[in-house]
Amino acid sequence: MKIAIFGASGRIGSRIVNEALNRGHAVTAIARHPENYTFEHPHLRVARGNLFDTQDVEAAVFDHDAVVCAYNFTRGAQPSTFSEITTPLLNGLKQAGVKRLLIVGGAGSLEVSPGVQLVDTPDFPPAYKAAALAHREALKIYQQEKDIEWTYFSPAAEIVPGERTGKFRTGKDQLITGADGHSWISMEDYAVAAIDELETPLHARERFTVGY
């Protein structure tokens, strides 16, 4: 499979790159400044691309089987920023004839109880609220999309560097927690689940999540 990845140099994006390469896929890392992307692999190429420009997206993803958007807006994010990125991303894929899209999303819009989302709970960290609200607005846009086979992939409440175990649980719109109430996933296992979904799609045009 040929996979184009936006945000390939980020903490999550880089692990998705590694997981895809380790499984034998051909990967294109797309960056605004490809000259700064130093990771090398026989099945990896680096291309220039700007997520805010439809024509750039089209050129970067043309002739790929799937696209991963792992772009990180965690600091100072506003809903308008995510709206700006979703439209050229979706339109660029359509113009390039690429149907499959996996979005690295946020956990804030996951339900912790019926009708109550994590971002709306009293203990949600204020520092992450703007980003969580931005992710939620972006999800609403994707949910209106009927042509692209998108998948919005929410992590657990906490996603941290760790081990690749390949052992985790998946769900849809509800936050996954352990017996101790802790909701977390390693970035490595998140990447495993992301490539699993691209190889065997189970969540086309819907959101899913992962946790231990």
C-alpha positions in Angstrom: 0.0 0.0 0.0 1.2 3.5 -0.8 0.5 5.8 2.2 0.9 9.6 2.3 1.3 11.0 5.8 0.9 14.7 6.8 2.6 15.5 10.1 5.1 12.7 9.6 7.7 14.4 11.8 5.5 14.7 14.8 5.5 12.4 17.8 2.5 10.4 16.6 3.1 10.8 12.9 6.6 9.6 13.1 5.4 6.4 14.8 2.8 5.8 12.2 5.5 6.2 9.5 7.7 3.6 11.3 4.8 1.2 11.8 3.8 1.4 8.1 7.4 1.0 6.9 7.9 -2.0 9.2 4.9 -3.7 7.7 6.3 -3.2 4.2 4.2 -0.3 3.0 5.6 2.5 0.8 5.4 5.8 2.7 5.5 9.4 1.5 6.2 11.9 4.4 4.6 15.2 3.4 6.1 18.4 4.9 6.1 22.1 4.3 9.8 22.0 4.6 11.0 18.6 3.4 14.6 19.7 3.6 14.2 19.5 7.4 13.0 15.9 7.3 16.1 13.8 7.9 14.7 10.2 8.5 15.7 7.8 5.7 14.4 4.4 4.6 14.4 2.5 1.3 10.6 2.7 1.1 10.3 6.3 2.3 10.1 9.4 0.1 9.6 13.0 1.3 7.4 15.5 -0.6 6.5 19.1 -0.2 2.9 19.9 0.7 0.8 22.5 2.5 -2.4 21.2 4.2 -4.0 24.6 3.8 -3.8 24.5 0.0 -6.1 22.2 -2.0 -3.7 22.1 -5.0 -0.7 21.3 -2.8 -2.7 18.4 -1.1 -3.8 17.1 -4.5 -0.2 17.0 -5.9 1.2 15.5 -2.7 -1.3 12.6 -2.4 -1.8 11.8 -6.1 -1.2 8.0 -6.8 -1.5 7.0 -3.2 -3.9 4.4 -1.7 -4.5 6.2 1.6 -3.7 9.4 3.4 -3.0 9.9 7.1 -3.5 13.4 8.6 -1.4 13.5 11.8 -1.0 17.3 11.8 -0.6 18.6 15.3 -2.5 21.8 16.4 -2.4 21.1 20.1 -1.3 24.6 21.1 -3.5 27.6 20.5 -5.9 25.6 18.4 -9.2 27.2 17.4 -12.2 25.6 15.7 -11.7 27.9 12.7 -8.2 26.5 12.2 -9.4 23.0 12.0 -12.2 24.1 9.6 -9.5 25.6 7.4 -7.5 22.4 7.3 -10.4 20.0 6.7 -11.8 21.6 3.5 -8.5 21.7 1.5 -7.6 18.3 2.7 -10.9 16.7 1.6 -11.0 18.6 -1.6 -7.4 17.7 -2.4 -8.1 14.0 -1.9 -11.1 14.2 -4.2 -9.2 16.0 -6.9 -6.4 13.4 -6.7 -8.8 10.5 -6.8 -7.8 9.2 -3.3 -10.6 7.7 -1.3 -9.1 6.6 2.0 -8.3 9.1 4.8 -7.4 8.5 8.4 -7.4 11.5 10.7 -5.4 11.6 14.0 -8.1 13.2 16.1 -8.7 14.2 19.7 -10.1 12.4 22.7 -12.2 15.3 24.1 -15.3 14.5 22.0 -15.5 10.9 23.4 -18.3 10.2 25.7 -17.6 9.5 29.4 -21.3 8.9 30.1 -24.4 9.1 27.8 -24.5 12.5 26.3 -21.5 13.8 28.2 -18.2 14.3 26.4 -14.8 14.3 28.1 -14.1 17.9 27.1 -17.2 19.1 28.9 -16.4 17.5 32.2 -15.3 19.8 35.1 -11.8 18.2 35.5 -10.8 18.5 31.8 -7.4 20.4 31.7 -7.9 24.0 30.7 -4.7 24.0 28.7 -6.0 21.4 26.3 -9.6 22.7 26.0 -9.1 24.9 23.0 -7.5 22.0 21.0 -10.2 19.6 22.1 -13.0 21.9 21.0 -11.1 22.4 17.7 -10.9 18.7 17.2 -14.6 18.4 18.0 -15.5 21.0 15.3 -13.3 19.2 12.8 -15.1 15.9 13.5 -18.4 17.5 12.7 -17.1 18.5 9.3 -15.8 15.0 8.5 -19.2 13.5 9.6 -20.8 15.4 6.8 -18.4 14.0 4.2 -20.0 11.4 1.9 -17.4 10.8 -0.9 -14.2 10.2 1.0 -13.9 7.1 3.1 -12.6 8.9 6.1 -11.9 7.5 9.6 -11.5 9.8 12.6 -9.2 8.1 15.1 -9.5 9.4 18.7 -6.8 8.3 21.1 -7.4 7.5 24.8 -7.4 10.4 27.2 -3.7 10.1 27.6 -1.3 9.2 24.7 2.3 8.9 25.6 5.6 7.4 24.3 5.9 3.8 25.3 6.0 0.2 24.1 4.6 -1.5 21.1 2.5 -4.3 22.6 -0.1 -4.9 19.9 -2.6 -5.5 22.8 -5.3 -3.0 23.3 -9.1 -2.5 23.0 -11.0 -0.5 20.4 -14.3 1.2 20.6 -16.3 3.9 18.9 -17.7 7.0 20.6 -17.1 6.1 24.3 -13.8 6.7 26.2 -12.0 3.4 26.9 -10.7 3.1 30.5 -9.0 0.4 32.5 -10.2 -1.2 35.7 -8.5 1.6 37.6 -10.3 4.3 35.6 -7.2 5.3 33.7 -7.6 6.0 30.0 -4.3 5.7 28.1 -2.5 4.3 25.1 1.1 4.3 24.0 1.9 6.2 20.8 3.4 3.0 19.5 0.2 1.0 19.9 -1.8 3.9 18.6 0.3 3.6 15.4 -0.4 -0.2 15.3 -4.1 0.4 15.5 -3.9 3.1 12.8 -2.2 0.9 10.3 -4.5 -2.0 11.2 -7.4 0.2 10.2 -5.8 1.1 6.9 -5.0 -2.5 6.1 -8.4 -3.8 7.2 -10.9 -1.0 7.2 -13.6 -1.5 9.9 -14.5 2.1 10.5 -15.2 3.8 7.2 -17.0 7.2 7.7 -17.0 6.9 11.4 -14.9 7.6 14.5 -13.2 4.9 16.6 -10.9 5.0 19.5 -8.3 2.8 21.3 -7.1 2.2 24.9 -5.9 -0.4 27.3 
